[in-house]
Amino acid sequence: QVQLVASGGGLVQAGGSLRLSCAASGRTFSRYDMGWFRQAPGKEREFVAAITWSGGSTDYADSVKGRFAISRDNAKNTVSLQMNSLKPEDTAVYYCASRAGNWAIATRVENEYNYWGQGTQVTVSS
């Protein structure tokens, strides 16, 4: 089992940057693919970015491609999401999630993720 704790959210002006981190417990972090999802008020949760266990495959939602970057450090059991050029529509609660197994391709399918963190609020003001 993996426990995930997301942090790094906050209030930022449009055009600014934030870096989210997700710390995972357990010694088997490298056996999990990781993903970031977000949920804005009144909307369904949506995929943001994902990375495989090795970092060899990443995937991004079209809305964040070129602005966000996902990375991981298996030695530190962390996955990060660097968010640049933030827009008001990026405002949401951001969740990290893990997917058991060493897959070759990152997935954006939400129900393939087994464990979820508690979420961190990102608010982008215009």
N, CA, C and O atoms as CSV, one atom per row, in Angstrom:
chain,resi,resn,atom,element,x,y,z
A,1,GLN,N,N,0.837,-1.190,0.000
A,1,GLN,CA,C,0.000,0.000,0.000
A,1,GLN,C,C,0.873,1.241,0.000
A,1,GLN,O,O,1.965,1.241,0.569
A,2,VAL,N,N,0.395,2.293,-0.636
A,2,VAL,CA,C,1.134,3.544,-0.737
A,2,VAL,C,C,0.289,4.659,-0.144
A,2,VAL,O,O,-0.903,4.765,-0.432
A,3,GLN,N,N,0.904,5.483,0.676
A,3,GLN,CA,C,0.236,6.675,1.177
A,3,GLN,C,C,0.872,7.881,0.518
A,3,GLN,O,O,2.096,7.988,0.443
A,4,LEU,N,N,0.031,8.789,0.041
A,4,LEU,CA,C,0.493,9.937,-0.727
A,4,LEU,C,C,0.091,11.231,-0.033
A,4,LEU,O,O,-1.041,11.380,0.427
A,5,VAL,N,N,1.036,12.163,0.036
A,5,VAL,CA,C,0.770,13.470,0.638
A,5,VAL,C,C,1.204,14.544,-0.349
A,5,VAL,O,O,2.387,14.687,-0.659
A,6,ALA,N,N,0.225,15.292,-0.833
A,6,ALA,CA,C,0.491,16.362,-1.798
A,6,ALA,C,C,0.691,17.682,-1.065
A,6,ALA,O,O,0.063,17.944,-0.039
A,7,SER,N,N,1.579,18.508,-1.614
A,7,SER,CA,C,1.842,19.822,-1.028
A,7,SER,C,C,2.282,20.781,-2.117
A,7,SER,O,O,2.526,20.381,-3.255
A,8,GLY,N,N,2.382,22.065,-1.752
A,8,GLY,CA,C,2.908,23.052,-2.680
A,8,GLY,C,C,1.868,23.961,-3.299
A,8,GLY,O,O,2.209,24.893,-4.028
A,9,GLY,N,N,0.609,23.700,-3.018
A,9,GLY,CA,C,-0.419,24.558,-3.565
A,9,GLY,C,C,-0.397,25.939,-2.942
A,9,GLY,O,O,0.319,26.184,-1.971
A,10,GLY,N,N,-1.189,26.842,-3.511
A,10,GLY,CA,C,-1.252,28.190,-2.979
A,10,GLY,C,C,-1.958,29.122,-3.921
A,10,GLY,O,O,-2.601,28.703,-4.884
A,11,LEU,N,N,-1.824,30.412,-3.623
A,11,LEU,CA,C,-2.428,31.465,-4.434
A,11,LEU,C,C,-1.347,32.131,-5.262
A,11,LEU,O,O,-0.313,32.537,-4.733
A,12,VAL,N,N,-1.583,32.244,-6.553
A,12,VAL,CA,C,-0.592,32.849,-7.448
A,12,VAL,C,C,-1.327,33.668,-8.504
A,12,VAL,O,O,-2.470,33.369,-8.850
A,13,GLN,N,N,-0.674,34.682,-9.001
A,13,GLN,CA,C,-1.256,35.497,-10.056
A,13,GLN,C,C,-1.110,34.799,-11.399
A,13,GLN,O,O,-0.206,33.986,-11.593
A,14,ALA,N,N,-1.995,35.119,-12.313
A,14,ALA,CA,C,-1.908,34.567,-13.665
A,14,ALA,C,C,-0.529,34.867,-14.252
A,14,ALA,O,O,0.002,35.969,-14.111
A,15,GLY,N,N,0.029,33.863,-14.906
A,15,GLY,CA,C,1.365,33.997,-15.460
A,15,GLY,C,C,2.459,33.514,-14.527
A,15,GLY,O,O,3.610,33.363,-14.936
A,16,GLY,N,N,2.103,33.273,-13.281
A,16,GLY,CA,C,3.082,32.817,-12.306
A,16,GLY,C,C,3.310,31.320,-12.346
A,16,GLY,O,O,2.795,30.613,-13.212
A,17,SER,N,N,4.098,30.853,-11.385
A,17,SER,CA,C,4.487,29.442,-11.333
A,17,SER,C,C,4.279,28.879,-9.934
A,17,SER,O,O,4.334,29.599,-8.937
A,18,LEU,N,N,4.042,27.595,-9.889
A,18,LEU,CA,C,4.002,26.834,-8.645
A,18,LEU,C,C,4.603,25.469,-8.913
A,18,LEU,O,O,4.590,24.974,-10.040
A,19,ARG,N,N,5.130,24.872,-7.857
A,19,ARG,CA,C,5.650,23.505,-7.967
A,19,ARG,C,C,4.966,22.656,-6.919
A,19,ARG,O,O,5.125,22.885,-5.720
A,20,LEU,N,N,4.218,21.692,-7.367
A,20,LEU,CA,C,3.562,20.763,-6.467
A,20,LEU,C,C,4.457,19.555,-6.234
A,20,LEU,O,O,5.188,19.127,-7.128
A,21,SER,N,N,4.392,19.019,-5.041
A,21,SER,CA,C,5.131,17.799,-4.709
A,21,SER,C,C,4.192,16.784,-4.093
A,21,SER,O,O,3.196,17.128,-3.457
A,22,CYS,N,N,4.532,15.543,-4.296
A,22,CYS,CA,C,3.760,14.460,-3.710
A,22,CYS,C,C,4.757,13.482,-3.102
A,22,CYS,O,O,5.582,12.898,-3.804
A,23,ALA,N,N,4.667,13.317,-1.802
A,23,ALA,CA,C,5.562,12.411,-1.101
A,23,ALA,C,C,4.851,11.088,-0.861
A,23,ALA,O,O,3.709,11.057,-0.402
A,24,ALA,N,N,5.537,10.004,-1.175
A,24,ALA,CA,C,4.937,8.677,-1.034
A,24,ALA,C,C,5.633,7.900,0.065
A,24,ALA,O,O,6.854,7.955,0.219
A,25,SER,N,N,4.839,7.185,0.812
A,25,SER,CA,C,5.409,6.320,1.844
A,25,SER,C,C,5.702,4.951,1.249
A,25,SER,O,O,5.232,4.625,0.159
A,26,GLY,N,N,6.476,4.157,1.968
A,26,GLY,CA,C,6.737,2.807,1.493
A,26,GLY,C,C,8.023,2.712,0.718
A,26,GLY,O,O,8.552,3.710,0.229
A,27,ARG,N,N,8.521,1.494,0.612
A,27,ARG,CA,C,9.802,1.268,-0.043
A,27,ARG,C,C,9.651,0.830,-1.489
A,27,ARG,O,O,10.643,0.522,-2.149
A,28,THR,N,N,8.421,0.798,-1.992
A,28,THR,CA,C,8.199,0.286,-3.337
A,28,THR,C,C,7.719,1.367,-4.281
A,28,THR,O,O,7.018,1.078,-5.251
A,29,PHE,N,N,8.085,2.608,-4.011
A,29,PHE,CA,C,7.633,3.732,-4.838
A,29,PHE,C,C,8.008,3.533,-6.285
A,29,PHE,O,O,7.251,3.899,-7.184
A,30,SER,N,N,9.168,2.957,-6.520
A,30,SER,CA,C,9.638,2.789,-7.897
A,30,SER,C,C,8.811,1.771,-8.677
A,30,SER,O,O,8.988,1.642,-9.888
A,31,ARG,N,N,7.912,1.046,-8.010
A,31,ARG,CA,C,7.051,0.097,-8.703
A,31,ARG,C,C,5.723,0.712,-9.126
A,31,ARG,O,O,4.851,0.019,-9.648
A,32,TYR,N,N,5.572,2.003,-8.902
A,32,TYR,CA,C,4.305,2.655,-9.201
A,32,TYR,C,C,4.476,3.750,-10.254
A,32,TYR,O,O,5.407,4.553,-10.194
A,33,ASP,N,N,3.571,3.761,-11.202
A,33,ASP,CA,C,3.435,4.928,-12.046
A,33,ASP,C,C,2.699,5.996,-11.234
A,33,ASP,O,O,1.973,5.677,-10.292
A,34,MET,N,N,2.888,7.248,-11.599
A,34,MET,CA,C,2.283,8.340,-10.837
A,34,MET,C,C,1.531,9.281,-11.757
A,34,MET,O,O,1.877,9.450,-12.926
A,35,GLY,N,N,0.494,9.889,-11.201
A,35,GLY,CA,C,-0.279,10.834,-11.994
A,35,GLY,C,C,-0.751,12.004,-11.154
A,35,GLY,O,O,-0.827,11.925,-9.928
A,36,TRP,N,N,-1.062,13.077,-11.835
A,36,TRP,CA,C,-1.689,14.252,-11.215
A,36,TRP,C,C,-3.050,14.468,-11.886
A,36,TRP,O,O,-3.179,14.403,-13.108
A,37,PHE,N,N,-4.042,14.724,-11.062
A,37,PHE,CA,C,-5.385,15.045,-11.526
A,37,PHE,C,C,-5.827,16.314,-10.812
A,37,PHE,O,O,-5.226,16.714,-9.815
A,38,ARG,N,N,-6.865,16.938,-11.316
A,38,ARG,CA,C,-7.371,18.134,-10.643
A,38,ARG,C,C,-8.890,18.191,-10.742
A,38,ARG,O,O,-9.503,17.626,-11.648
A,39,GLN,N,N,-9.472,18.893,-9.777
A,39,GLN,CA,C,-10.921,19.064,-9.770
A,39,GLN,C,C,-11.247,20.504,-9.423
A,39,GLN,O,O,-10.935,20.982,-8.332
A,40,ALA,N,N,-11.870,21.179,-10.353
A,40,ALA,CA,C,-12.314,22.549,-10.145
A,40,ALA,C,C,-13.721,22.526,-9.556
A,40,ALA,O,O,-14.443,21.542,-9.715
A,41,PRO,N,N,-14.115,23.605,-8.877
A,41,PRO,CA,C,-15.453,23.644,-8.278
A,41,PRO,C,C,-16.541,23.403,-9.325
A,41,PRO,O,O,-16.561,24.032,-10.382
A,42,GLY,N,N,-17.435,22.484,-9.005
A,42,GLY,CA,C,-18.558,22.206,-9.893
A,42,GLY,C,C,-18.219,21.380,-11.116
A,42,GLY,O,O,-19.061,21.178,-11.991
A,43,LYS,N,N,-16.970,20.897,-11.179
A,43,LYS,CA,C,-16.553,20.118,-12.348
A,43,LYS,C,C,-16.074,18.739,-11.925
A,43,LYS,O,O,-15.773,18.492,-10.757
A,44,GLU,N,N,-16.012,17.843,-12.914
A,44,GLU,CA,C,-15.494,16.510,-12.649
A,44,GLU,C,C,-13.971,16.570,-12.536
A,44,GLU,O,O,-13.322,17.474,-13.062
A,45,ARG,N,N,-13.431,15.590,-11.840
A,45,ARG,CA,C,-11.980,15.494,-11.755
A,45,ARG,C,C,-11.433,15.143,-13.139
A,45,ARG,O,O,-12.015,14.344,-13.873
A,46,GLU,N,N,-10.297,15.762,-13.473
A,46,GLU,CA,C,-9.722,15.544,-14.794
A,46,GLU,C,C,-8.233,15.263,-14.709
A,46,GLU,O,O,-7.558,15.656,-13.757
A,47,PHE,N,N,-7.750,14.587,-15.705
A,47,PHE,CA,C,-6.344,14.236,-15.809
A,47,PHE,C,C,-5.512,15.470,-16.097
A,47,PHE,O,O,-5.933,16.362,-16.834
A,48,VAL,N,N,-4.311,15.513,-15.499
A,48,VAL,CA,C,-3.380,16.602,-15.756
A,48,VAL,C,C,-2.086,16.065,-16.378
A,48,VAL,O,O,-1.689,16.482,-17.466
A,49,ALA,N,N,-1.438,15.138,-15.675
A,49,ALA,CA,C,-0.150,14.623,-16.160
A,49,ALA,C,C,0.128,13.271,-15.516
A,49,ALA,O,O,-0.393,12.964,-14.444
A,50,ALA,N,N,0.952,12.471,-16.179
A,50,ALA,CA,C,1.320,11.164,-15.642
A,50,ALA,C,C,2.744,10.825,-16.056
A,50,ALA,O,O,3.264,11.329,-17.052
A,51,ILE,N,N,3.359,9.951,-15.255
A,51,ILE,CA,C,4.731,9.522,-15.526
A,51,ILE,C,C,4.861,8.064,-15.116
A,51,ILE,O,O,4.313,7.649,-14.095
A,52,THR,N,N,5.583,7.289,-15.910
A,52,THR,CA,C,5.779,5.892,-15.571
A,52,THR,C,C,6.816,5.740,-14.464
A,52,THR,O,O,7.484,6.701,-14.080
A,53,TRP,N,N,6.937,4.517,-13.961
A,53,TRP,CA,C,7.823,4.244,-12.829
A,53,TRP,C,C,9.265,4.670,-13.115
A,53,TRP,O,O,9.978,5.116,-12.216
A,54,SER,N,N,9.683,4.530,-14.372
A,54,SER,CA,C,11.068,4.841,-14.738
A,54,SER,C,C,11.256,6.281,-15.164
A,54,SER,O,O,12.385,6.756,-15.289
A,55,GLY,N,N,10.158,6.973,-15.387
A,55,GLY,CA,C,10.247,8.311,-15.953
A,55,GLY,C,C,10.383,8.304,-17.460
A,55,GLY,O,O,10.529,9.356,-18.083
A,56,GLY,N,N,10.334,7.109,-18.053
A,56,GLY,CA,C,10.563,6.995,-19.476
A,56,GLY,C,C,9.391,7.408,-20.343
A,56,GLY,O,O,9.550,7.656,-21.538
A,57,SER,N,N,8.228,7.482,-19.749
A,57,SER,CA,C,7.030,7.880,-20.500
A,57,SER,C,C,6.245,8.884,-19.685
A,57,SER,O,O,6.011,8.679,-18.494
A,58,THR,N,N,5.839,9.960,-20.317
A,58,THR,CA,C,4.993,10.958,-19.681
A,58,THR,C,C,3.809,11.263,-20.592
A,58,THR,O,O,3.844,11.002,-21.794
A,59,ASP,N,N,2.781,11.810,-20.004
A,59,ASP,CA,C,1.594,12.198,-20.761
A,59,ASP,C,C,1.023,13.444,-20.110
A,59,ASP,O,O,1.094,13.607,-18.892
A,60,TYR,N,N,0.460,14.320,-20.925
A,60,TYR,CA,C,-0.092,15.572,-20.434
A,60,TYR,C,C,-1.456,15.832,-21.074
A,60,TYR,O,O,-1.698,15.485,-22.230
A,61,ALA,N,N,-2.321,16.439,-20.304
A,61,ALA,CA,C,-3.561,16.933,-20.889
A,61,ALA,C,C,-3.223,18.055,-21.866
A,61,ALA,O,O,-2.266,18.800,-21.658
A,62,ASP,N,N,-3.998,18.169,-22.910
A,62,ASP,CA,C,-3.730,19.209,-23.910
A,62,ASP,C,C,-3.737,20.598,-23.290
A,62,ASP,O,O,-3.003,21.482,-23.730
A,63,SER,N,N,-4.560,20.788,-22.278
A,63,SER,CA,C,-4.700,22.109,-21.669
A,63,SER,C,C,-3.461,22.559,-20.910
A,63,SER,O,O,-3.305,23.748,-20.634
A,64,VAL,N,N,-2.582,21.630,-20.571
A,64,VAL,CA,C,-1.383,21.995,-19.793
A,64,VAL,C,C,-0.092,21.717,-20.548
A,64,VAL,O,O,0.989,22.077,-20.080
A,65,LYS,N,N,-0.190,21.096,-21.685
A,65,LYS,CA,C,1.009,20.725,-22.441
A,65,LYS,C,C,1.822,21.966,-22.780
A,65,LYS,O,O,1.282,22.962,-23.263
A,66,GLY,N,N,3.112,21.897,-22.524
A,66,GLY,CA,C,3.992,23.029,-22.778
A,66,GLY,C,C,4.105,23.992,-21.611
A,66,GLY,O,O,4.987,24.851,-21.601
A,67,ARG,N,N,3.223,23.860,-20.625
A,67,ARG,CA,C,3.268,24.736,-19.445
A,67,ARG,C,C,3.629,23.961,-18.181
A,67,ARG,O,O,4.288,24.494,-17.288
A,68,PHE,N,N,3.205,22.725,-18.108
A,68,PHE,CA,C,3.437,21.893,-16.913
A,68,PHE,C,C,4.464,20.814,-17.231
A,68,PHE,O,O,4.582,20.371,-18.373
A,69,ALA,N,N,5.198,20.401,-16.214
A,69,ALA,CA,C,6.166,19.315,-16.379
A,69,ALA,C,C,6.129,18.410,-15.160
A,69,ALA,O,O,6.240,18.879,-14.027
A,70,ILE,N,N,5.972,17.124,-15.391
A,70,ILE,CA,C,5.956,16.143,-14.312
A,70,ILE,C,C,7.316,15.467,-14.246
A,70,ILE,O,O,7.935,15.194,-15.275
A,71,SER,N,N,7.774,15.200,-13.034
A,71,SER,CA,C,9.048,14.518,-12.840
A,71,SER,C,C,8.964,13.703,-11.554
A,71,SER,O,O,8.053,13.880,-10.745
A,72,ARG,N,N,9.924,12.815,-11.385
A,72,ARG,CA,C,9.927,12.006,-10.171
A,72,ARG,C,C,11.354,11.742,-9.739
A,72,ARG,O,O,12.283,11.761,-10.546
A,73,ASP,N,N,11.507,11.493,-8.444
A,73,ASP,CA,C,12.793,11.131,-7.869
A,73,ASP,C,C,12.548,9.874,-7.042
A,73,ASP,O,O,12.058,9.951,-5.915
A,74,ASN,N,N,12.885,8.734,-7.599
A,74,ASN,CA,C,12.598,7.473,-6.910
A,74,ASN,C,C,13.432,7.312,-5.644
A,74,ASN,O,O,13.016,6.618,-4.716
A,75,ALA,N,N,14.591,7.940,-5.594
A,75,ALA,CA,C,15.415,7.856,-4.384
A,75,ALA,C,C,14.770,8.595,-3.222
A,75,ALA,O,O,14.969,8.241,-2.060
A,76,LYS,N,N,13.994,9.626,-3.546
A,76,LYS,CA,C,13.347,10.436,-2.510
A,76,LYS,C,C,11.859,10.148,-2.380
A,76,LYS,O,O,11.168,10.783,-1.584
A,77,ASN,N,N,11.359,9.183,-3.167
A,77,ASN,CA,C,9.927,8.835,-3.131
A,77,ASN,C,C,9.027,10.043,-3.376
A,77,ASN,O,O,8.027,10.229,-2.683
A,78,THR,N,N,9.380,10.847,-4.345
A,78,THR,CA,C,8.571,12.022,-4.624
A,78,THR,C,C,8.277,12.147,-6.124
A,78,THR,O,O,9.056,11.710,-6.971
A,79,VAL,N,N,7.152,12.745,-6.410
A,79,VAL,CA,C,6.811,13.132,-7.765
A,79,VAL,C,C,6.419,14.611,-7.714
A,79,VAL,O,O,5.758,15.054,-6.775
A,80,SER,N,N,6.827,15.354,-8.714
A,80,SER,CA,C,6.590,16.796,-8.720
A,80,SER,C,C,5.845,17.211,-9.980
A,80,SER,O,O,5.880,16.534,-11.007
A,81,LEU,N,N,5.176,18.338,-9.864
A,81,LEU,CA,C,4.510,18.937,-11.014
A,81,LEU,C,C,4.889,20.409,-11.039
A,81,LEU,O,O,4.415,21.195,-10.219
A,82,GLN,N,N,5.744,20.776,-11.981
A,82,GLN,CA,C,6.127,22.166,-12.169
A,82,GLN,C,C,5.094,22.815,-13.059
A,82,GLN,O,O,4.866,22.373,-14.185
A,83,MET,N,N,4.474,23.860,-12.560
A,83,MET,CA,C,3.398,24.530,-13.303
A,83,MET,C,C,3.827,25.962,-13.604
A,83,MET,O,O,4.033,26.764,-12.693
A,84,ASN,N,N,3.957,26.266,-14.865
A,84,ASN,CA,C,4.360,27.592,-15.314
A,84,ASN,C,C,3.237,28.236,-16.119
A,84,ASN,O,O,2.304,27.566,-16.562
A,85,SER,N,N,3.345,29.533,-16.294
A,85,SER,CA,C,2.352,30.284,-17.086
A,85,SER,C,C,0.939,29.934,-16.647
A,85,SER,O,O,0.078,29.626,-17.471
A,86,LEU,N,N,0.715,29.982,-15.363
A,86,LEU,CA,C,-0.584,29.571,-14.822
A,86,LEU,C,C,-1.693,30.507,-15.271
A,86,LEU,O,O,-1.495,31.709,-15.448
A,87,LYS,N,N,-2.868,29.913,-15.448
A,87,LYS,CA,C,-4.052,30.639,-15.886
A,87,LYS,C,C,-5.153,30.483,-14.841
A,87,LYS,O,O,-5.144,29.516,-14.079
A,88,PRO,N,N,-6.089,31.406,-14.794
A,88,PRO,CA,C,-7.198,31.258,-13.844
A,88,PRO,C,C,-7.927,29.923,-13.999
A,88,PRO,O,O,-8.425,29.381,-13.012
A,89,GLU,N,N,-7.998,29.401,-15.184
A,89,GLU,CA,C,-8.685,28.122,-15.390
A,89,GLU,C,C,-7.904,26.926,-14.845
A,89,GLU,O,O,-8.408,25.803,-14.856
A,90,ASP,N,N,-6.686,27.156,-14.371
A,90,ASP,CA,C,-5.930,26.090,-13.692
A,90,ASP,C,C,-6.328,25.966,-12.227
A,90,ASP,O,O,-5.890,25.044,-11.539
A,91,THR,N,N,-7.150,26.884,-11.753
A,91,THR,CA,C,-7.603,26.833,-10.366
A,91,THR,C,C,-8.359,25.548,-10.090
A,91,THR,O,O,-9.334,25.235,-10.773
A,92,ALA,N,N,-7.909,24.803,-9.086
A,92,ALA,CA,C,-8.513,23.506,-8.770
A,92,ALA,C,C,-7.806,22.920,-7.552
A,92,ALA,O,O,-6.779,23.425,-7.099
A,93,VAL,N,N,-8.382,21.850,-7.042
A,93,VAL,CA,C,-7.664,21.019,-6.090
A,93,VAL,C,C,-6.905,19.981,-6.902
A,93,VAL,O,O,-7.482,19.299,-7.749
A,94,TYR,N,N,-5.616,19.867,-6.642
A,94,TYR,CA,C,-4.758,18.954,-7.391
A,94,TYR,C,C,-4.470,17.722,-6.539
A,94,TYR,O,O,-4.106,17.823,-5.367
A,95,TYR,N,N,-4.642,16.569,-7.153
A,95,TYR,CA,C,-4.444,15.293,-6.476
A,95,TYR,C,C,-3.327,14.504,-7.158
A,95,TYR,O,O,-3.243,14.458,-8.386
A,96,CYS,N,N,-2.480,13.890,-6.352
A,96,CYS,CA,C,-1.547,12.927,-6.926
A,96,CYS,C,C,-2.105,11.526,-6.702
A,96,CYS,O,O,-2.850,11.285,-5.753
A,97,ALA,N,N,-1.739,10.622,-7.575
A,97,ALA,CA,C,-2.253,9.263,-7.521
A,97,ALA,C,C,-1.190,8.294,-8.007
A,97,ALA,O,O,-0.307,8.655,-8.785
A,98,SER,N,N,-1.289,7.058,-7.537
A,98,SER,CA,C,-0.322,6.041,-7.956
A,98,SER,C,C,-1.027,4.862,-8.601
A,98,SER,O,O,-2.164,4.526,-8.271
A,99,ARG,N,N,-0.317,4.253,-9.525
A,99,ARG,CA,C,-0.842,3.129,-10.292
A,99,ARG,C,C,0.153,1.983,-10.159
A,99,ARG,O,O,1.303,2.094,-10.584
A,100,ALA,N,N,-0.294,0.898,-9.574
A,100,ALA,CA,C,0.601,-0.228,-9.321
A,100,ALA,C,C,1.062,-0.866,-10.624
A,100,ALA,O,O,0.295,-1.003,-11.576
A,101,GLY,N,N,2.335,-1.253,-10.641
A,101,GLY,CA,C,2.857,-1.942,-11.815
A,101,GLY,C,C,3.841,-1.087,-12.575
A,101,GLY,O,O,3.739,0.140,-12.586
A,102,ASN,N,N,4.787,-1.734,-13.206
A,102,ASN,CA,C,5.795,-1.037,-13.997
A,102,ASN,C,C,5.384,-1.046,-15.467
A,102,ASN,O,O,5.788,-1.920,-16.234
A,103,TRP,N,N,4.589,-0.076,-15.835
A,103,TRP,CA,C,4.057,-0.001,-17.185
A,103,TRP,C,C,5.026,0.745,-18.103
A,103,TRP,O,O,5.849,1.539,-17.648
A,104,ALA,N,N,4.910,0.478,-19.378
A,104,ALA,CA,C,5.790,1.137,-20.342
A,104,ALA,C,C,5.237,2.492,-20.777
A,104,ALA,O,O,5.985,3.385,-21.175
A,105,ILE,N,N,3.918,2.627,-20.694
A,105,ILE,CA,C,3.268,3.841,-21.170
A,105,ILE,C,C,2.453,4.453,-20.037
A,105,ILE,O,O,1.710,3.759,-19.342
A,106,ALA,N,N,2.604,5.768,-19.861
A,106,ALA,CA,C,1.815,6.466,-18.846
A,106,ALA,C,C,0.358,6.510,-19.282
A,106,ALA,O,O,0.048,6.580,-20.472
A,107,THR,N,N,-0.531,6.467,-18.289
A,107,THR,CA,C,-1.952,6.464,-18.599
A,107,THR,C,C,-2.661,7.650,-17.978
A,107,THR,O,O,-2.267,8.136,-16.917
A,108,ARG,N,N,-3.692,8.107,-18.632
A,108,ARG,CA,C,-4.514,9.187,-18.117
A,108,ARG,C,C,-5.868,8.666,-17.625
A,108,ARG,O,O,-6.754,9.445,-17.276
A,109,VAL,N,N,-6.013,7.348,-17.603
A,109,VAL,CA,C,-7.285,6.738,-17.203
A,109,VAL,C,C,-7.374,6.723,-15.681
A,109,VAL,O,O,-6.598,6.042,-15.010
A,110,GLU,N,N,-8.316,7.473,-15.153
A,110,GLU,CA,C,-8.393,7.684,-13.717
A,110,GLU,C,C,-8.594,6.390,-12.940
A,110,GLU,O,O,-7.966,6.204,-11.898
A,111,ASN,N,N,-9.439,5.503,-13.409
A,111,ASN,CA,C,-9.741,4.314,-12.608
A,111,ASN,C,C,-8.640,3.260,-12.663
A,111,ASN,O,O,-8.794,2.178,-12.096
A,112,GLU,N,N,-7.544,3.558,-13.330
A,112,GLU,CA,C,-6.376,2.670,-13.270
A,112,GLU,C,C,-5.453,3.040,-12.113
A,112,GLU,O,O,-4.488,2.328,-11.837
A,113,TYR,N,N,-5.736,4.121,-11.454
A,113,TYR,CA,C,-4.921,4.551,-10.318
A,113,TYR,C,C,-5.517,3.996,-9.023
A,113,TYR,O,O,-6.722,4.081,-8.786
A,114,ASN,N,N,-4.643,3.427,-8.197
A,114,ASN,CA,C,-5.088,2.685,-7.028
A,114,ASN,C,C,-5.143,3.524,-5.748
A,114,ASN,O,O,-6.034,3.337,-4.920
A,115,TYR,N,N,-4.206,4.433,-5.592
A,115,TYR,CA,C,-4.111,5.214,-4.359
A,115,TYR,C,C,-4.086,6.693,-4.687
A,115,TYR,O,O,-3.542,7.121,-5.705
A,116,TRP,N,N,-4.699,7.472,-3.782
A,116,TRP,CA,C,-4.845,8.907,-4.006
A,116,TRP,C,C,-4.400,9.676,-2.782
A,116,TRP,O,O,-4.611,9.253,-1.645
A,117,GLY,N,N,-3.775,10.821,-3.039
A,117,GLY,CA,C,-3.440,11.731,-1.960
A,117,GLY,C,C,-4.649,12.593,-1.605
A,117,GLY,O,O,-5.724,12.451,-2.187
A,118,GLN,N,N,-4.449,13.494,-0.636
A,118,GLN,CA,C,-5.554,14.266,-0.098
A,118,GLN,C,C,-5.862,15.522,-0.912
A,118,GLN,O,O,-6.912,16.132,-0.710
A,119,GLY,N,N,-5.002,15.913,-1.799
A,119,GLY,CA,C,-5.238,17.096,-2.612
A,119,GLY,C,C,-4.614,18.351,-2.035
A,119,GLY,O,O,-4.482,18.497,-0.820
A,120,THR,N,N,-4.232,19.254,-2.925
A,120,THR,CA,C,-3.701,20.555,-2.526
A,120,THR,C,C,-4.332,21.614,-3.422
A,120,THR,O,O,-4.431,21.436,-4.636
A,121,GLN,N,N,-4.760,22.722,-2.808
A,121,GLN,CA,C,-5.493,23.754,-3.525
A,121,GLN,C,C,-4.542,24.669,-4.291
A,121,GLN,O,O,-3.556,25.165,-3.746
A,122,VAL,N,N,-4.859,24.879,-5.558
A,122,VAL,CA,C,-4.148,25.856,-6.385
A,122,VAL,C,C,-5.167,26.894,-6.842
A,122,VAL,O,O,-6.188,26.558,-7.444
A,123,THR,N,N,-4.878,28.147,-6.551
A,123,THR,CA,C,-5.771,29.235,-6.944
A,123,THR,C,C,-4.968,30.241,-7.755
A,123,THR,O,O,-3.951,30.758,-7.293
A,124,VAL,N,N,-5.437,30.513,-8.966
A,124,VAL,CA,C,-4.762,31.448,-9.852
A,124,VAL,C,C,-5.672,32.650,-10.050
A,124,VAL,O,O,-6.781,32.525,-10.570
A,125,SER,N,N,-5.199,33.799,-9.638
A,125,SER,CA,C,-5.995,35.022,-9.755
A,125,SER,C,C,-5.679,35.739,-11.065
A,125,SER,O,O,-4.559,35.684,-11.572
A,126,SER,N,N,-6.686,36.402,-11.589
A,126,SER,CA,C,-6.503,37.101,-12.873
A,126,SER,C,C,-6.037,38.529,-12.670
A,126,SER,O,O,-5.835,39.256,-13.643
